[in-house]
Amino acid sequence: MEVEIRKGNIDDLPQVHALIMELAEFERAPLEVTNTLEDMERDGFGENPIYKIFVAESAEGIVGIALYYIAYSTWKGRTIYLEDLVVTERLRRAGIGRKLFKAVAQEAKELGARRFRWQVLEWNEPAIAFYKNIGADLDAEWINCTLTEEQIKNFEG
């Protein structure tokens, strides 16, 4: 199957959102997705875009995505954070994820990023194997911390 990797655009978002929902099913958390198409349009293509996206497109449409954003490290400076790398389940292990990852890594080079970060679930063995295979450092030392939308609303410090 021939797949083109390109920067995503606003017209891709319905298919992108469908892949996000597929990922949520895979990660056993479909009810956790509250992000809407309207949110994605505003946040990625509105007045102040806060994320960017690469898509993998075949003759049948968008079959993979890499959604990322620029962050800043007080120790390292400019950082690329890969929020999600998703390939539709039936096409996994066909090299599409590697092509998407390579596109984001190239973007990191072009932006002069000093760090490229992402997370992987501890039970996602295929993804862990992929990241080890490309030479990434998997750090078990750091603990993820989160405030939910409700916790943010109720936070008084």
C-alpha positions as CSV (number, residue, x, y, z in Angstrom):
1,M,0.0,0.0,0.0
2,E,1.3,3.4,-1.0
3,V,1.1,6.0,1.8
4,E,2.0,9.6,1.7
5,I,3.1,11.5,4.8
6,R,2.1,15.1,4.8
7,K,1.1,18.0,7.1
8,G,-2.5,17.7,8.1
9,N,-5.1,20.3,7.4
10,I,-8.5,21.3,8.8
11,D,-10.3,19.1,6.2
12,D,-8.5,16.0,7.6
13,L,-10.0,16.4,11.1
14,P,-13.0,14.2,10.8
15,Q,-10.8,11.2,9.9
16,V,-8.2,12.3,12.5
17,H,-10.8,12.3,15.2
18,A,-12.0,8.9,14.1
19,L,-8.4,7.6,14.6
20,I,-8.3,9.2,18.0
21,M,-11.5,7.3,18.9
22,E,-9.9,4.1,17.6
23,L,-6.9,4.7,19.8
24,A,-9.1,5.3,22.8
25,E,-10.8,1.9,22.2
26,F,-7.3,0.3,21.9
27,E,-6.2,2.0,25.2
28,R,-9.5,0.8,26.8
29,A,-10.7,4.3,27.6
30,P,-13.2,5.3,24.9
31,L,-15.3,7.4,27.4
32,E,-12.3,9.5,28.3
33,V,-12.3,11.4,25.0
34,T,-14.1,14.7,25.4
35,N,-12.2,16.5,22.6
36,T,-14.5,17.5,19.7
37,L,-14.0,18.4,16.1
38,E,-14.8,22.0,17.0
39,D,-12.1,21.9,19.7
40,M,-9.6,20.5,17.3
41,E,-10.5,23.1,14.6
42,R,-10.0,25.9,17.1
43,D,-6.9,24.5,18.7
44,G,-5.1,23.4,15.6
45,F,-6.3,25.8,12.9
46,G,-7.7,28.8,14.8
47,E,-6.2,32.1,15.7
48,N,-3.6,30.6,18.1
49,P,-2.8,27.1,17.0
50,I,-1.4,25.0,19.8
51,Y,-0.8,21.7,18.0
52,K,0.4,20.4,14.6
53,I,-0.3,17.2,12.8
54,F,1.2,14.9,10.2
55,V,-1.1,12.4,8.5
56,A,-0.5,9.2,6.6
57,E,-2.8,9.1,3.6
58,S,-3.5,6.2,1.3
59,A,-6.0,5.8,-1.5
60,E,-8.6,5.0,1.2
61,G,-8.0,8.1,3.3
62,I,-6.2,9.0,6.5
63,V,-4.7,5.8,8.0
64,G,-2.4,7.3,10.6
65,I,-1.5,10.5,12.5
66,A,1.2,12.0,14.5
67,L,-0.1,14.9,16.6
68,Y,2.6,17.0,18.3
69,Y,3.2,20.4,19.8
70,I,6.2,22.6,20.7
71,A,6.9,22.8,24.4
72,Y,9.7,24.4,26.4
73,S,12.1,22.8,28.9
74,T,13.7,25.0,31.5
75,W,16.8,22.8,31.3
76,K,16.9,22.1,27.5
77,G,14.9,24.8,25.8
78,R,12.7,24.0,22.7
79,T,11.1,20.6,22.9
80,I,8.8,18.7,20.5
81,Y,6.2,16.7,22.4
82,L,4.5,13.9,20.4
83,E,1.1,13.6,22.0
84,D,-0.1,10.7,19.9
85,L,1.1,8.4,17.1
86,V,-1.8,6.4,15.7
87,V,-2.0,3.9,12.8
88,T,-5.3,2.2,12.1
89,E,-5.1,-1.2,13.7
90,R,-5.3,-3.3,10.5
91,L,-2.2,-1.5,9.1
92,R,0.0,-1.6,12.1
93,R,3.5,-3.1,11.6
94,A,3.5,-2.0,8.0
95,G,6.1,0.9,8.5
96,I,3.5,3.7,8.6
97,G,4.2,4.6,12.2
98,R,7.9,4.7,11.5
99,K,7.3,7.1,8.6
100,L,5.1,9.4,10.8
101,F,7.7,9.3,13.6
102,K,10.4,10.2,11.1
103,A,8.4,13.2,10.0
104,V,8.1,14.5,13.5
105,A,11.8,13.9,14.2
106,Q,12.7,15.8,11.0
107,E,10.4,18.6,12.2
108,A,12.3,18.6,15.5
109,K,15.6,19.0,13.6
110,E,14.3,21.8,11.5
111,L,12.9,23.7,14.5
112,G,16.2,23.2,16.4
113,A,14.5,21.3,19.2
114,R,16.9,20.0,21.9
115,R,14.5,17.3,23.1
116,F,11.8,15.1,21.5
117,R,9.5,13.5,24.1
118,W,6.4,11.2,24.2
119,Q,4.8,8.7,26.5
120,V,3.9,5.0,26.0
121,L,1.6,2.9,28.1
122,E,3.5,0.2,30.1
123,W,1.5,-2.6,28.6
124,N,1.8,-1.5,25.0
125,E,4.5,-4.0,24.1
126,P,4.6,-3.4,20.3
127,A,5.0,0.3,20.8
128,I,7.7,-0.2,23.5
129,A,9.6,-2.6,21.1
130,F,9.3,0.0,18.3
131,Y,10.7,2.8,20.5
132,K,13.6,0.6,21.8
133,N,14.3,-0.4,18.2
134,I,14.8,3.2,17.1
135,G,17.2,3.8,20.1
136,A,14.9,5.9,22.3
137,D,15.5,6.1,26.1
138,L,12.6,4.8,28.1
139,D,12.6,6.5,31.5
140,A,10.9,4.7,34.4
141,E,12.0,7.3,36.9
142,W,9.4,10.0,36.2
143,I,5.8,9.8,37.4
144,N,3.0,11.3,35.3
145,C,0.9,13.9,37.1
146,T,-2.5,15.1,36.0
147,L,-5.3,17.4,37.1
148,T,-8.7,16.6,35.4
149,E,-11.0,19.3,34.0
150,E,-13.0,19.1,37.2
151,Q,-9.9,19.3,39.4
152,I,-8.8,22.4,37.5
153,K,-12.1,24.1,38.1
154,N,-12.1,23.3,41.8
155,F,-8.4,24.1,42.4
156,E,-7.9,26.8,45.0
157,G,-4.2,26.1,45.8
